[in-house]
Amino acid sequence: MFSDIAKERFKRFRAIKRAWFAFIILSGAFVLSLFSGEIASDHPLILSYKGHYYFPTLKFYPDATFGGEYRTEADYVAMRAPDSAFHKAGGWMLLPPIPNSPQHSYLDIAGNPPFPPSRDHWLGTDGSGRDILSRLIYGFRISMVFSLALTAVGTIVGIVVGAIQGYAGGKVDITSQRLIEVWSSLPSLYVVILLGAIYGQGFAMLLVVLSLFQWIGLSYYMRGEFFKLREQPYVLASRALGASHFRILFRQMLPNAMTPVITMLPFSVVAGISSLTALDFLGFGLPPPTPSWGELIDEGLQNLQAPWLAGSAIAALFITLMLATMIGEGIRDVLDPKSLTKLR
């Protein structure tokens, strides 16, 4: 399935301990974040009431199901109280490891939010009384999914554009390069603001807008790689045998031009997370009340008396970017023949 060269490179990557451990930690955290609804939520994992079992994290249950009067969703936070009708009827519930929702405002605490760290809220709450730890977990999932999607789109477009430029050369390359230079000079932030004002803020809109610019850097590298490869003997032989341009580009040349792509992937993820955080901080990112690291940092600046707000978000952002950067440096060392002697 994998070539001997790929297996050897993977073995070298594992030999770089800092990069390998960073990969395990970051990928493990991302996989766990995909189950945020079962890790951090005020909905019980399992609920027992009058001999029946319910699974609120998987299904909607109205308040009337548990002896209430309304058809709206049950208030599971109120049902936790020892003196609630739910407990008096003999009901019990199994809560997630972090029994707090990122959207619920816990305003039953004495005083005014933001509330400091406590036994119930390990990292405190924000100005609306929402649990910070759960918002960090959900924010991490959103940031990673957004960044990976942005990286995937930008990588595909960058490969295609750069490959066509480098393979065709001549007028096609010159014309395309001038158009790319003009396009890259546009301020992406203004485009985000303009389209956000017209179509509204949202995940899909941000992904589309940033994808319009994400591919440009990679296309330069791919253009150079295909320039080098288009005169190789195997490419000339394929042309002489009448192979299609598509087959030559993506079946023969692309596998030999993947070094820039693989090297830039972790740094593209870093750029995607940083871009989303910056836009959220400026107020042009995801709409509230979407959990966001940038929104927490902004709220922390507005509540300097609550350092746990910005401090926790900055720490999470720093650790995530550091891990991704360490992975990128490890991949770069593996793919750079000059650095093989430095591996340890």
N, C-alpha and C positions, 0 to 999 in steps of 0.2 A: 504493500500500500504506500509506504514511504520509501524514498530512495535512500541509499547508503549515506549520501551527503547530508540529507535532512536529519537522519538519525544521529550522525556525528555532530552536527550543529546543536541538536537538542541536548546531547550529552555534554557538550561544552557549556551550554547555557546552564545546565544543572550544576556544573562545576563552579559557577559564579554564585556563591552562597547568598550574597545580599540580593541579587536579582531573583534567584529562585524562591527565596523566602518571601520576598515582596510579591512575587506572582501568586504564591499560594495564599497569602493573607488577603490580597486585593480580590482575587477571583473567589475565594471562599466567602468574603464579606458580601460580594455582589450576589452570589447564589443565595445566601441567607436573606438578603434584602428582598429577593423576589417573593419571599414568604412573609413580608412585613405585616400583612393582615392577620397572620397567626402569631407573630412575635410581639407586636405592639398594637394593641387594640383594646377598647373598653367592652368589646363584645366577647362573651365567654366562648371558650373552645367547645365545651360541652355543658349543657344545662339540663337539669332534671326537675320536672314539675309534675306532681300528681301521677307518678308512675310512668311518665313519658319522657323521652330524651330528645333534646333539640340541639342543633348545631348553628348558632347565630352567626358565626363567621362565614358560613357557607350559604345561608338562606335567610330571607326576611321573615320576621315573625311580628305580627301586630301586638300592641299592648293588651288587647282583649284575650290573647292566648294564655296570658299569665294572670288572669283575674282583673285586668284593667278595664277601662271604659271606652277606649279609643281604638281606631283602626290604624293609627300611626305606629311607627316602629316602637317597640318597647324601650323604656329607659333603663338600660342595664346597670348604669351607674347608681341610680336610685334603688334598684332592686338589691344592690349589695348590702344596704343598711340592715343591721341585725333586727331592727324593729319593723322592717317592711313586711307587707302582706305576703310577699313571695316566700320569705323565710318562715313566717308563721305557718304557712301551708306545708312546710317541710321540704321546700325546694333547696337545691344546692347547685353550685356552678363551679366549673374549672376555668380559671382565668389564664390568659397568656402570660409569658414571663414578664412582659412590661404591660400592665393592665391599664394603659392610657392611650386614648386616641389622639392623633395629631390635630383633629378638627374640633374636639370637644373643649369647651371653656370650663375649667374647674374653678368656679367662683364661690364655692362653699367654704373656702379657706379664709380664716380671719385675716383682715387687712385688705390691701389693695394690690393687684398685680402690677408688675411682674413679681411672682413669689420666689424666694430663694430656694436652693436645693434642700430637699427633705427626704424622709423615708419613702413617701408616696411619689415624689417627683425628684428623681436622682440628680437631674441637672436644672431643676427649677422650672418655672413657666415663663412665657412671654407676657407682653402687655395685655393680652386678651385672656390670660389664664390657661393657655394651651401648653401641654407638656412638651418641653424642649427635646428630650431624648427621643421621643417618638417622632417628632418633626425632623430631627437629624437623620433618623433611619429612613424615613420615607423620602426625605430630600436627597439622601445618598442614592437611593434606587432611581429616582427621577433623573438625577444628574448623570448617572452611569448609563441608563437607557438612552437618554438624549445624546450623550457624547458618543456612544457606540453607534447609534443610528446615523448621526452626523458624520462620523468617521467612515462608515460603510458607504454612504452616498458620495461623500467627497473623494474617497479612494477610487470608486468605480468610475466616476466622471473624470477624475484626474488621469487615470490610466488610459481611458479611451482617447481623451483629447491629446495627451502627450504622445501616445503611440501613433496616432494619425499624423501629428506634426512631424515627429522624427522619422517615420517611415516614408511619408510622401516627400518632405523637403520642398525646396524650390518656392514657388509662389504660394502654395498652400501653407507652408510653414511661415513664411514672412507675413502673409495676410492674417493668419490666425494669431501670430505672436503680437502684432500691433493691436488687434482687437482685444486680446487678453490684457495687454498693458493698459488700455483705456478702461476696461471693465474693472481691473484691480485698483484703479485710482479712485473709484467711487467709495465714499465713506459708508461702510456697512451699517454703522449705527443709525445714520439718517434713514437708510432704507428700512431698517427695522421699525423706527419711529413712524415713518410714513405709512407703511403697510399695516402696522398695528393700529394706527388711527382709522384706517379705512376698513380693514377686515376684522379688527379686534385681536387681542392678545390670546395666544394659545400655543400649545405644544407643536402642533402641525405647522402653524404659521412660522414660528421661530425656526423650526427644522428646515423648512423650504428656503427661507431667506438666508440663513447662514450657510446652507448648502450651496447657494449661488456663488459663494466666495471661498468655501473651504477647499475646493479642488485645485485652486490656482497654483499653490506652492508645489504640490506633488506633480502637476503637469510639467513643470520646468525640469524636474529630475527625470521623469519618464521620457520627455523629449530628448534629453541628452543620451539616455541609455539606448533608445531606439536609433538615434543617429549613429552610435558606435556599432550597433549590431546589424544594421541594414546592409553593410558591405561584407559581412562574414560569409565564408564559403558555403555554409549550409543554407543561408538565405538566398544566395545567388543560385545555388543548385535547385532550390525549390521553385524559384521563378522560372528557371529554364525548363523544369518539368511541368510547368503550367499549373502549379498549385494556386488556389485562390488567395487573394489578399487577406481575407479574414483568417484563413488557416495559417498563413505565414505570420500574421500579426499575433494572434492569440493562442495558437497551438505550438509554435516553434520559437518565436522571439520573446513572448511575454514571460515564460518560465525562466529565461535567462536574464530578465530585467527586473526581477522582483526584489532585489536587494534594497533599493530605496523605499519600496512600499513597506516591507517588513520593518525596516529601521524606523520609519516615520510613524507607524501605527500607534505606539504608546504615547508619543509626543502629540499626536493628533487628538488622542483621548484627553490628554492634559489640557490642550487648547479648547476642546469642547466644553469641559467642566468649567474652566476659567471664564469662557464666554458667557455661559448660562448664568453663572454666579454674578458676573459683572452686570449683566442685563437686569437680573432680578434686584440687585442692589440699587440700580438706577431707576427702577420702577417700570422698565420696558420689557420685562421677561414674562414669566408665567403669571396668569391672573391669580389674585388672592381668592380663597385662602389656601392655595396650593403650597404644601411644605417646600421651603426653599432655603438654602444656605445664605444666599444673597439677601433675602428678606430678613433673616435673623440678624445678619451683620448690620443691616440698615437700622433695624429696630434697636440693636444694641447701642448704636451711636445716638439714638434718640433717648435712650435710658442709660446714661453713663453710671447711674447709681446701681445698676444691675449688671456687673461685669460678666456674669455667667451667660448672658445672651450672646454677645459678640464673641466672647472667649471660646465657648463651646463650638460655635460654627467655624471660627478661624482655625481652631485646632483640628476639627474634622477635615476641613479643606486642605490644611497643610499636610496632614498625614496621607490623605488620598493622593495628592499631587506628588508627594515625595515617593510613595510606593510606585506610582506609574512611571515617574522619572527614573527610578532605579531599574525598573524592568526595561525601559528604553535603552538605558546605558548598557545593560547586560546584553541585549540583542545587538546593539551597535558593536560591542566588543567581539561578539561571536562572529559577526559578518565581516569584520575588518581583519584581514590576515596579519597586519602589522601589530595588532594587539594580542595575538594568541599567546605570546610569551608572557603576557601580564596576567593571564587568567589564574585565579586562585580561589 
